Amino acid sequence: MKKIASLFLVTTLLSMSTFTAFAADKANPSIVTNVKVTALDGGAKVTWDKATDDVGVTGYQVHYGLKPALKQGEDYDKLIDVKNVLEYTVTGLTNGTKYYFSVTAYDAAGNESMAWSTPSDASATPAKAGGSAAASDTVAPKVASAEAMNNQEVQVVFSEAIVLPKTSPQDAFDIEDQDKFEPLLVTGAKIVGQDEAGTTVMLSTSKQKANTQYKLTVGIDVKDKAGNPIVSGTSDTGLFKGSATDKPAETAVDTTSPSVVKVESVDNTHFIVNFDKGIVLSIDPSENFTITVDGNDTKKLDVLGVKLGTNSTGVEDASAVITTSPQDLVKYNVKVVDVKDAAGNKIAADKSTGSFQGMTATVNNGPDLIPPKDVANFISDKVLIGKQYTVTLNWTIPAENTDTKEQLIYKSTDKGAKYDKEASLTPDKTSYKLEKMDPGEYWFKITEKDAAGNESQGVITKIVLPKTGPEMIGLVAFSLFAGRMVTRKKKNKV
């Protein structure tokens, strides 16, 4: 029986839309150094040193989870794009639980640091400190950037998570025309709901003048999570140019909670929960599902893995394949806990339950919906022959992949925006060679596919073949989980 590991979704990916404009920039920012983490009450403050880049660093991503990524191919559970700042506060953490942190830098072309930050074991254990939200935090928030998103909205990014005044938050912001010293009316202010870091505020304004230089000033009523107010001076201001783009028509806000539609048996160690819309799981998805024997709540099944897929109507991330400890031939009740949709709507208690009939190991009437496990240690190597390269890909096949039908190799020359099929290999192959390759940056992905057509998410390795030869730049290769680099996503049928 195949085993599946927990799949943690990552919702943040650097946009590739500007790749053409920055096609000449292929250099990656430096590794982020001197990462320091300070434990707070229900959170942690992370600081780091400025990274370098041949063109310029445009932002940073903070990665965190319950274990560090120390080996090739490992990743963190969650990541947040915190824009171009050198510190911020992660909130919503559990006191008494140890979290590990890492930071990567990226530039305008989408190039990212080639390795995790140092030190590799930066961590903190949040704890209550005398009732204060962050007793050890004495650093005031700063304005990191201000930018007109259209002619009636301005995005303001702070150095850390902030708290707006409860009443009339727009009054904490002043905007003035730099040329004529005329005020621009601020009519609204709210923290951007999709910004998990809590560092971004969207201001509504009266209509701006296109290309006019405006100065934003933030008042001391804006504070960080620890209650430190912003300090008057250069750190409370930001400049931006008025936009000529009209504000887009507002769309309806999604306030509908997700619901469990049905629960289906698959086999002795798997079942599927179908939802009416896409969902977002917790850092540890096993905590989102409780499975008990009908009539005996003390007898439970262990949740060993959770993987999201499409539901029967084709909605992505609207079904969860649950791997359990071996079932008995009894009825099980399922309770879904703390699951949300992309808009943050939490599942309601009266829409969060279902049941299914357990199966014995010899009974398997359901379709095979579980893809093989991804390969491990997917690495690349190169040899320069004349002016062209020979690249060899190597990997390790998991022992539990007993029903793999073929292995598929994909190649991308545009930083993962598009993958083309390179080769179909037999299940026992553990290497693949590509010859006469020109200099450039190549991304390779390998997936495992079984006889039922289930294809794994895939693992990616990246390699740079320099024009000046390996003595100048050297081999640059590393593996990433495909859950982090969004690639061709498998759509399971339920």
N, C-alpha and C positions, 0 to 999 in steps of 0.2 A: 504494500500500500504506500502510495506516495505521501511524502510529508511536505507541507507548505509552511513557509515562514511568515511571520507577521509582516505586512506591507504598510509602511508608514508613508502617507501622502505628503507630498511637498507641493505647496501651492504657488511658490514663487520661482519664476524662471526669467533670466535676463532676456529681454526682447531682442530678436535677431533682425528687426525691421531696418536697422541702420547699418546692416552689414555691408551693403553695396557702397555706401558713402565712406566707410572706413576699411575698404578692402585691403588697402596697403598696410594697415596696422595689424600685424600678426604677433607682436611681442606681448608677452603676458606680464602683468604687474608682479612686483616682487612678493615674496612670502611675507605675510604680516607677522610682526615680532612684538615681544614684550606685552603679551596679552595678560591682563590682570582682572580678577573677578572678586568682587566684594559681596558677601552674602547679606541679604536684606530680609525683611519680614515679607514672605510671599514673593520674593523676587531676587534679582542679582544685578549689580551694576558691572558692566564690562567696559574696560578701556584698553587701548592699544596704540602703538606707534604708527605714524603715517607711512604708508607703503609708497614705493616709487614705480614709475612707468615711463617708457620712452616718449609717450604723448601726454599722459596725465591720468591719474586715477580719478574716476568719476563717482565711485561709491564703494560701499562695503556690505558684505553679508555676514550676519552672525548666525552660526550653527550651534545647536545645543541638543542634548539628549541625556539619557540615563547611563550611557557608556561612551567612552572616547573612541574616536576612529584612529586606531594605531597601526592597522595593517592595510596593505594595498586592497582597494575595493570596498573598504568599510566606509560608512557614512554616518551622519548624525540624524536623529529623528526629525528635527524641525530646523527651518532656517527662516530668517527675517531679513529683508532688504532694508537697511537703515539709512540709505542714501550716503552722502559724503560727510560723515561725522567720525569722530575718534572716540566716542563713548556713548553708551545708552544703557537704559535700564530695562531688563526683561521682567515682566510682571506675570502674574497668574501661575507661579510655581508653588509646589507643595512644600510646606515647612517640614524639615526632618529628612527630606529626600536629597541625595547628592546629584548634582547636574554637572555635566562636562561641557565646555565651551570651546569654540574655535572661530576664527575670523578669516575671511578671504576678501581680497580686493578685486575690483573689476574696472575696466576702462570703457570708453564710449563705443568701442568696436565689439564689446562683449567678451573680450579676453579676460580670463580670471586667473588668480594666483594658482600656480601649478602644484601646490602642496598645502597641507593644513598649517595653521599658524603655530608659533612657538611661544611658550612651552606647550608640549603636546598634551599635558595633563591638567590644563587650567580648569579649575572646578570650584564649586561653592555649594554649601548646604544651607538653604534658606532656613531662618529660625526667627521666632517672635522675639523682639528686642524691646521689652518694657512697654509694649502696646504701640510703639511707633511703627509706622509703615516702613521706615528705613532709617533706623536710629543712627547708623554710621554714615549716612549720606549727607554731606554738608556742601556739595558742589551745586551751584546754581545752574539752571538750564540756560542755553544760548540759542539764538536764531542761527541755524546752519545755512538756510537758503530760502528765497522767496521767488516764486515764478507764476506768471499769469497763465492759467490753463485755457482761458478764453477771455472775452472782453467783459465778463461779469464774475469771474472766479479767480482767486489767487491761492495757490498752494504754499503753505509755510511749513518748513521742516525744522524741528528743534533737535538739539544734541541728545536729548533723552525724552522719555515719556513724560508728558505734562498733563496738568489738570486745569480745565477752564473754569471760570467763575460760573456758579450755578444759575445766576440770573444775568441776562443781557451780556453774554460772553463777547459779543461783537464790540462792546464798548472798551474792551481791553486792547483794541487794535486801532491805530491811526495810520492813515495813508495820505501822503501829500505829493502833489505835482512838484517835481524838483525845479522846473523852469519858472512856473508862475506862482508857486507856493499856494496853490488852490487845493483844498481837501477833496479826497475821493471818499464818498460815503461808504462805510462798511455796514451792510445790512444783516449779516449773519455770520456765525462762526461755529464750526463743529469739528470734532476729531473724526478723521476719515475712518469709517467702519471697517474697511478692509485692512487697515494698518495695524497689525498685531503688536507692533512695537509701541503704539500710542504716541508716536513722535510727529505725526502729520496732522495739520489743521487746514481745513478748506474754508476760505473766507468768501462770502458773497458780497459783491460791491455794486455800486452804480456803474453805468457804462463807462469803460475806460477809453482814453484816447490812444489810438494805435501808435506804437513806437515812442510814446512819451515815457520819460524816466520818472518812476515813482519811488518814494522812500517809505518803507513800512517801519513803524515803531510799535513795540509790544510793551504794554504796561505791567506794573509789578503785581497785578492781580493774577497773572499767569504764573503757576508754580509747578514744581516737579512733584513726584509721588511722595517725597519726603517732606514737602511743605516749603522747600527753598524757593523764594520768589526770584524771578528774572531780575538781573541787576541793570540799572540804567547805565547807558554808555554804549560803546560799540557793539556789545554782545546782544543788545536788544533790538537791533535794526537790521534791515535787509533792503536791497535795491532790486527792482524788476522793471521791465518794459511793458507798457500796455499792449494788449493783444488786439489784433484786427479780426480775430475769429469770433463769430457769434456763438453764444452759449447754446449748446444742443438742447433739444426739447427733453424735458424730464420724463423719465420712465417710471412706471409704477413700482413702488417699493414692495419687495417680497416679504410678507409677514406671515406666510403660511408655514406651519411646522411640518416636518416630514412625518410620514406614517408607515407603519409596517403593513404591507399588503398581504403577504402570505409567507409561510415557512414551509420548505420542502426538504424531504429526505434525499440524500444522495447515496451514502453507503454507511458502513459501520462506524466510520470516524469523520464523516462530513455531512453537513446540511447547509441549506441556503436560506438567508433572510432577504426577502425582496421588499424594497421601499418604493414609494411613489415619486421620489425625486432623489437627486444625488445627495450624499451625506459626507460628513467629515468626522473622522474617528479621533479618539484621544491619543496622546503619546503612546500609551500602552493600550492597544485595541482590545486586549483580552478583558479589560475592565468594563467595556461597553456591553458585554453580553453575559447574562446569568442563565444557566440551564439547569432546571431541577426536574426531578421525577414528579409526574402528576400525582397529587395526594400525599407527597412526602418532600417538603421543601428542604429538608436536611440532607437529602441525597442529591448530589450535584455531579454534572460532567465538567471536567477540566477543559478550559479553552486553550488550545495549544497554538492556534494561528488564526489570523483573519486576513482575507484578501478581498478587495473591492473589485467589482466588475459591472457590466451592464445588466439591467433587468430585462424582463421579457418584452418590454416595449422599446428597448434600445437606448434607455437613458443611462449615461455613463455614471459610474460610482453609485448606482442605485441598487446594487445587490452586494451581499457580503457572504462569501464562502467561508464557513467556520470549520476549522479542524478541531476535533474533540478527542478526549480519551475514549476507549472502546465503549460503545453503547450496549444497552440491554434491549430486549424485545418488549419495551414498554413505551408509554406515551410520555413525552417530555414537554415541559412548558419553557418558553423562551421569554426573557425580559430584557429589553434594550434600554440601556442607561446612558444618559449624558451625551447622546448623539445629536449633532447639529447639522444643518444644511450650510451651503456656502454663504448665505446671508446672515448666519448666526442664529437662526430660529431653532430652538431646542425642541426635541421630540416630546410630545405631551404624554402623560402617564396612560391615558385611555387609548393611545394609538401606538403603544410600544410593546405589545405582547403578541404571541403566537404560539403554536404548538406543532409537533411533528412526531411521527411514529419511529422509534428507534429500530435499528436493524442489527442482526447478528452478522458475524464475519462472513458467513456463507451466503448471505442474502445481499444482492446488489441489483435492484431493478432499475435504478436510475441511470441516466447518461453520465459518461465520463466528462466532467467539467473542470478537472484539475490539471493544469499544465505541468510539465516537468519542472524540476528545480533548475535555476540558472547555474551555469558553470562557475567555478572559482578560479582565482589566480590568472585572470585573463590579462596577459601582458604582450608587448610587442618588442621586437628587436630588429636592427637594421645592419646592412653591410653595404658600403659604398663601392660600386664597381664602375670605374670610369666616371661618368657624369650622372649615372643613374643608381638607384638603390634596389636591393633585394630586402624585402620586409618579411619577417617570420612572426606569425601569431601563435602563441602557445596558451593552453588552458588545462584545467583539471576538471574531469567529469564527476559529478556527485555519485556516490555509490548507489543511492536510492533511485537513480534514473534508469530503471530497468525496462521501461517501455518506450524509450525515445526512438522515434522513427528516423529522424534526420536532424542535422544541425545546420543552421542557416547563418551565413556570413553576409553582413551588409557593410557598405562603404559610403562615407560621406566626405565631400570635398568643400562643404560650406558650413563647417562647424556644427553639424548635427541638424541643420534645418531640414535637410532631405537626405534619406538613405536609399541607395540603390542596391539591389541584391547582387552580391559578388559571387557566391558559391553555395551549393547544397552538398553537405558532407554526410558520410555514414555515421551512425551513432558512436562508433568507437574511435573516431579521429580526435587527436588532442593537439594538432598543429596544422597550420596552413601557410603556404609560402606564396608571396606575390613578387614577381620579378619585373625588372625594367621600369621602376617607378620614378617619375620625375620629382624634383624637389617641391615641397609644399607641405601643408598641414592636412593630415588625414585622420578621420574618426572611423573606427571599426566597431561594429556591434555583432555579437553572437547570441543566437536564441536557440532554444531546444524545443522541438516539436514532436508530439506523440502521434499514434495512429488515429486517434479521434480528432486530430486537427488542432488540439490545444497547443498554443505556442507561448513560451515563457516571455516575461517582460524584456529580458535581454540584459547583457552587461556590455559596457562600452570601454574601449581603450583608445587613447589618442596618441599620435606620434607626429613629430615635426621633422621633416627631411630638409635640412638647410642647404642653400645653394653653395655656401662657403665650405662645406665639409664638416664632418663631425668634430674636428679638432677645434672649431670656432664656437660652436653652439652645443653640440652633444645631443644625446638622445633625451627626448622629453616625452615620457609616456606615463600614463596612470590610468587606473580603472575607476569607473563611477557606476553606482547602481542606476538602472534606467528609470527608477522612480524619481530620481533627482534630475536627470537630463531627459526631458520629455521627448520621446521618440514615437515610433509607430506603436500605438497602444492596442493590445489584444482585446477584442470584444467577445466575451464569453456569452454563449447562448444559454438561457435558463429555460 
